[in-house]
Amino acid sequence: MATALAGAWRQPPPPMAMSAEELGEITPLLLETGGGALGWWRFQHSPLATSRAGRRLRRSYRLHTIQAAVHEHELARTVGLLRSAGIEPLLAKGWAIARLYPEPGLRPYGDLDLLVPPETFAVAKATPNVMRAGVDLHPRFSELADRPLDELYRRSQLAALGDVEIRMLGPEDHLRLLCLHLLRHGFWRPTWLCDVGVALDRLPAGFDWEYFLSGKEHHSSWVMCVLRVAEELLGARLDVPREGRMAVELPEWLVSDVLRAWGAGHPGYARRFGSYLRHPAGVLQGIGMRWPSRIQAAAKWRAPSSNTPARPLQAWAFTVRGARWLAGRA
């Protein structure tokens, strides 16, 4: 997977040698984790393009290209509706990162993640035709909780989507969010690390590394770990100026755990956890599906250089999550 996706977001992608058997082995995972279109982009000009796996990747590329056009229409429509209600939404992920790829269809996405000021959240949700499938409104982005909302808006940027301008997070805030988001989800989707790679490739002149690494030091150190993993596994261009460097010790287990997460695919939740209160059969399996990985627990509760054993952290992270779930039901 790492070999197939290394630099796959570039135009043109770097050449590589892979057998039809090897491509066939990873194609199901590429398709499951949203990397099918990128796989086609990487192999479309190779002899593997006409293999069975190559044809499956081409179908995924065509599907995601169509879906990208639909999502762009929905994004422009939703932003227009919110602005008509006097609300200025702020986009993260989705089209905000897909537009940096050579073609938007190379980076499939499902949700439109839009932040609106907390005082307008109820009005935004009640605005007719806004809350369609795929629209995910946020009063804040949890990954950027250490950033004041007015600062996010002040540093935001506008990008044209047809005749509509879409307001997005600024590059420093967006890259930080991308890194913390994939850590929160245990790195399981390889395309999230491709997002980091394409964002690094497209950093604007004057990118503010000092601001990018401001906020909670614990979070910033893990963000630097993500950038280094992107460099090591996918060949991302990590050229941090001297004034922006942050000395971080990459945990020796991190890269192997990332690859293991990629091999496992989507963790999935078979049932809502509340259903086990009425039908407890399978509760152990449900706990196992929700048990945080070493990446998730460590990134949330310790610095990368800490030698705190992982298992107590995983148990603590699961307990805290369960307590919050129970509090929400109270």
C-alpha positions as MATLAB code, in Angstrom:
seq = 'MATALAGAWRQPPPPMAMSAEELGEITPLLLETGGGALGWWRFQHSPLATSRAGRRLRRSYRLHTIQAAVHEHELARTVGLLRSAGIEPLLAKGWAIARLYPEPGLRPYGDLDLLVPPETFAVAKATPNVMRAGVDLHPRFSELADRPLDELYRRSQLAALGDVEIRMLGPEDHLRLLCLHLLRHGFWRPTWLCDVGVALDRLPAGFDWEYFLSGKEHHSSWVMCVLRVAEELLGARLDVPREGRMAVELPEWLVSDVLRAWGAGHPGYARRFGSYLRHPAGVLQGIGMRWPSRIQAAAKWRAPSSNTPARPLQAWAFTVRGARWLAGRA';
ca = [
       0.000    0.000    0.000;
       2.744    2.470    0.915;
       4.661    1.650   -2.253;
       1.584    2.036   -4.453;
       0.543    5.369   -2.908;
       3.968    6.985   -2.567;
       3.730   10.243   -4.491;
       0.517    9.046   -6.155;
      -1.003   12.539   -5.790;
       1.612   14.145   -8.043;
       1.379   15.129  -11.708;
       2.814   12.957  -13.064;
       3.160   10.339  -10.300;
       6.579    8.719   -9.957;
       7.173    5.519  -11.949;
       7.288    2.218  -10.111;
       7.526   -1.514  -10.694;
       4.850   -3.822   -9.262;
       3.608   -7.196  -10.410;
      -0.005   -7.892  -11.353;
      -0.200  -10.244   -8.372;
       0.985   -7.578   -5.955;
      -1.457   -5.029   -7.357;
      -4.253   -7.577   -7.178;
      -3.419   -8.217   -3.531;
      -3.705   -4.587   -2.445;
      -6.556   -3.509   -4.752;
      -9.346   -4.597   -2.352;
      -7.771   -2.487    0.395;
      -7.302    0.467   -1.944;
     -10.969    0.294   -2.892;
     -12.160   -0.170    0.700;
     -10.177    2.771    2.034;
     -10.929    5.260   -0.747;
      -7.630    4.939   -2.604;
      -8.956    3.310   -5.779;
      -8.822    6.472   -7.897;
      -5.304    7.265   -6.702;
      -4.314    3.692   -7.521;
      -5.574    4.188  -11.094;
      -3.749    7.518  -11.326;
      -0.534    5.745  -10.362;
      -0.916    2.777  -12.718;
      -2.942    4.126  -15.664;
       0.061    4.398  -17.978;
       1.623    1.084  -16.966;
       0.988   -2.400  -18.379;
      -1.012   -3.079  -15.203;
      -3.756   -0.736  -16.411;
      -5.309   -3.556  -18.443;
      -5.055   -6.144  -15.661;
      -8.159   -7.204  -13.745;
      -7.053   -5.088  -10.778;
      -6.314   -2.154  -13.085;
      -9.812   -2.293  -14.559;
     -11.325   -2.287  -11.059;
      -9.256    0.782  -10.146;
     -10.365    2.536  -13.350;
     -14.023    1.952  -12.466;
     -13.366    3.448   -9.027;
     -11.706    6.472  -10.630;
     -14.706    7.047  -12.897;
     -17.164    6.699  -10.014;
     -15.257    9.108   -7.774;
     -14.983   11.629  -10.615;
     -18.770   11.642  -10.980;
     -19.235   11.854   -7.216;
     -16.821   14.793   -7.047;
     -18.995   16.776   -9.443;
     -22.088   16.003   -7.343;
     -20.337   17.013   -4.111;
     -19.127   20.271   -5.657;
     -22.693   21.134   -6.658;
     -23.939   20.321   -3.148;
     -21.180   22.362   -1.529;
     -21.933   25.456   -3.616;
     -25.670   25.042   -2.946;
     -25.213   24.626    0.824;
     -22.841   27.573    1.168;
     -25.298   29.725   -0.783;
     -28.179   28.726    1.484;
     -26.214   29.484    4.646;
     -25.071   32.849    3.349;
     -28.679   33.682    2.480;
     -29.411   33.089    6.186;
     -26.599   35.459    7.147;
     -24.153   32.705    8.142;
     -20.611   32.416    6.775;
     -19.516   28.737    6.858;
     -15.903   27.598    7.033;
     -14.938   24.421    5.155;
     -12.401   21.781    6.192;
     -11.321   18.530    4.519;
     -13.470   17.329    1.609;
     -13.266   19.704   -1.343;
     -10.780   21.896    0.559;
      -8.133   19.166    0.186;
      -9.483   17.417   -2.940;
      -8.991   20.598   -4.981;
      -5.215   20.365   -4.363;
      -4.977   17.024   -6.177;
      -4.431   16.982   -9.969;
      -8.124   16.075  -10.308;
     -10.822   16.438   -7.593;
     -12.056   12.872   -8.206;
      -8.729   11.467   -7.016;
      -9.717   12.249   -3.432;
     -13.215   10.919   -2.684;
     -15.098   12.241    0.323;
     -18.573   11.815    1.717;
     -19.269   14.636    4.167;
     -19.218   18.387    3.736;
     -17.577   19.481    7.002;
     -18.672   23.053    7.612;
     -17.994   25.090   10.715;
     -20.454   27.825   11.661;
     -20.161   30.151   14.679;
     -21.735   28.505   17.750;
     -24.311   31.271   18.153;
     -25.586   30.545   14.626;
     -25.491   26.751   14.840;
     -29.202   26.260   15.630;
     -30.239   28.678   12.894;
     -27.920   26.960   10.407;
     -29.384   23.527   11.185;
     -32.900   24.873   10.830;
     -32.237   26.584    7.498;
     -34.410   24.783    4.922;
     -32.600   22.256    2.686;
     -29.241   22.638    4.445;
     -29.180   19.426    6.447;
     -29.247   17.035    3.545;
     -27.318   13.772    3.585;
     -23.603   14.511    3.560;
     -23.739   17.918    5.266;
     -21.977   17.846    8.640;
     -22.256   21.130   10.550;
     -19.872   21.872   13.430;
     -19.945   24.635   16.052;
     -16.197   23.990   16.321;
     -13.548   21.632   14.983;
     -12.419   19.561   17.963;
      -8.911   19.174   16.507;
      -8.522   22.964   16.622;
     -10.020   23.555   20.059;
      -6.833   25.418   21.036;
      -7.426   27.966   18.265;
      -9.782   30.945   18.842;
     -12.659   30.955   16.371;
     -12.004   34.523   15.264;
      -8.405   33.534   14.461;
      -9.611   30.663   12.264;
     -11.817   33.068   10.343;
      -9.133   35.747   10.167;
      -6.667   33.305    8.631;
      -9.234   31.650    6.364;
      -9.039   31.843    2.581;
     -11.517   32.019   -0.282;
     -11.332   29.722   -3.303;
     -13.563   29.811   -6.353;
     -15.886   26.894   -7.043;
     -17.636   27.906  -10.239;
     -19.247   31.257   -9.499;
     -19.282   30.680   -5.716;
     -16.398   31.508   -3.396;
     -15.849   28.915   -0.672;
     -14.290   29.997    2.609;
     -11.798   27.436    3.892;
      -9.386   27.086    6.764;
      -6.033   28.728    6.175;
      -3.197   26.373    5.191;
      -1.612   26.252    8.656;
      -4.878   25.462   10.430;
      -5.950   22.986    7.766;
      -2.712   20.985    7.772;
      -2.789   20.819   11.563;
      -6.402   19.621   11.487;
      -5.577   16.953    8.865;
      -2.755   15.605   11.031;
      -4.749   15.539   14.261;
      -7.789   14.041   12.529;
      -5.905   11.021   11.227;
      -4.268   10.524   14.620;
      -7.693   10.576   16.291;
      -8.819    7.828   13.930;
      -5.674    5.749   14.261;
      -4.306    6.365   10.742;
      -6.495    3.564    9.314;
      -7.239    5.324    5.981;
      -4.073    5.690    3.815;
      -5.569    8.542    1.781;
      -5.506   10.711    4.907;
      -1.715   10.515    4.839;
      -1.823   11.294    1.100;
      -3.750   14.445    2.083;
      -0.834   15.444    4.277;
       1.533   14.750    1.387;
      -0.382   16.861   -1.121;
      -0.790   19.670    1.439;
       2.979   19.682    2.018;
       3.598   19.759   -1.733;
       1.271   22.757   -2.104;
       2.361   24.837    0.881;
       2.093   28.519   -0.049;
       5.021   30.885    0.117;
       5.210   32.342    3.593;
       3.631   29.336    5.317;
       3.758   30.243    9.011;
       5.450   27.284   10.696;
       5.532   29.035   14.055;
       1.757   29.477   14.026;
       1.247   25.956   12.635;
       3.049   24.528   15.689;
       1.449   26.892   18.196;
      -1.157   25.630   20.638;
      -0.858   22.562   22.821;
       2.747   21.366   22.670;
       1.618   17.767   23.079;
      -0.514   18.079   19.924;
       2.213   19.883   18.021;
       4.763   17.172   18.694;
       2.393   14.509   17.354;
       1.661   16.673   14.312;
       5.373   16.668   13.540;
       5.347   12.890   13.889;
       2.621   12.699   11.244;
       4.672   14.835    8.851;
       7.671   12.579    9.341;
       5.602    9.441    8.773;
       4.279   10.977    5.538;
       7.859   11.636    4.492;
       9.064    8.138    5.398;
       6.175    6.081    3.989;
       4.918    8.157    1.055;
       7.847   10.345    0.074;
       6.163   13.585    1.138;
       8.305   16.694    0.823;
       9.098   17.842    4.338;
      11.225   20.953    4.083;
      10.865   22.731    7.396;
      12.929   25.927    7.752;
      15.251   26.162   10.707;
      12.974   28.572   12.576;
      10.025   26.172   12.235;
      11.730   23.002   13.361;
      10.545   21.144   16.415;
      12.712   18.356   17.770;
      10.502   15.280   18.040;
      11.471   11.690   18.672;
       9.453    9.440   16.351;
       8.177    6.465   18.393;
       9.925    3.343   17.111;
       6.602    1.497   16.850;
       4.641    4.180   15.002;
       5.431    3.336   11.363;
       4.803   -0.376   11.870;
       1.494    0.376   13.619;
       0.440    2.622   10.729;
       1.130   -0.143    8.226;
      -0.737   -2.603   10.429;
      -3.735   -0.250   10.540;
      -3.692    0.014    6.749;
      -3.643   -3.758    6.418;
      -6.623   -4.097    8.759;
      -8.812   -1.724    6.729;
     -11.934   -0.002    8.037;
     -12.449   -0.770   11.744;
     -16.237   -0.473   11.408;
     -18.929   -0.573   14.096;
     -21.332   -3.473   13.711;
     -23.993   -2.047   16.059;
     -24.698    1.055   18.057;
     -23.248    0.467   21.487;
     -26.496    1.386   23.204;
     -28.157   -1.632   21.592;
     -26.050   -3.921   23.788;
     -27.964   -2.667   26.830;
     -31.050   -4.459   25.475;
     -29.333   -7.300   23.604;
     -25.963   -8.019   25.276;
     -24.940  -10.830   22.932;
     -21.757   -9.774   21.152;
     -20.869   -7.043   23.622;
     -17.237   -8.204   23.822;
     -16.925   -7.906   20.072;
     -18.464   -4.439   20.289;
     -15.898   -3.425   22.918;
     -13.109   -4.803   20.750;
     -14.262   -2.715   17.795;
     -14.196    0.409   19.955;
     -10.983   -0.338   21.813;
      -8.568    2.496   20.929;
      -5.396    1.579   19.094;
      -1.975    2.332   20.491;
      -1.759    5.290   18.090;
      -5.085    6.751   19.245;
      -4.398    6.332   22.952;
      -0.807    7.554   22.848;
      -1.553   10.579   20.659;
      -4.342   11.668   23.011;
      -2.708   11.111   26.374;
       1.067   11.305   26.095;
       3.929   12.996   24.261;
       5.678   10.981   21.517;
       8.840   10.662   23.636;
       6.975    9.259   26.641;
       7.639    5.666   27.619;
       4.311    5.223   29.385;
       3.050    1.677   28.575;
       0.375    1.638   25.907;
      -2.149   -0.750   27.447;
      -3.009    1.402   30.499;
      -3.411    4.379   28.156;
      -5.725    2.388   25.893;
      -7.810    1.310   28.883;
      -7.953    4.880   30.164;
      -8.956    6.257   26.747;
     -11.722    3.663   26.461;
     -12.946    4.440   29.995;
     -13.046    8.194   29.350;
     -14.918    7.666   26.115;
     -17.405    5.361   27.836;
     -17.932    7.836   30.669;
     -18.686   10.603   28.183;
     -21.102    8.361   26.330;
     -22.911    7.549   29.575;
     -22.981   11.219   30.560;
     -24.565   12.048   27.247;
     -27.347    9.544   27.887;
     -28.018   10.785   31.405;
];
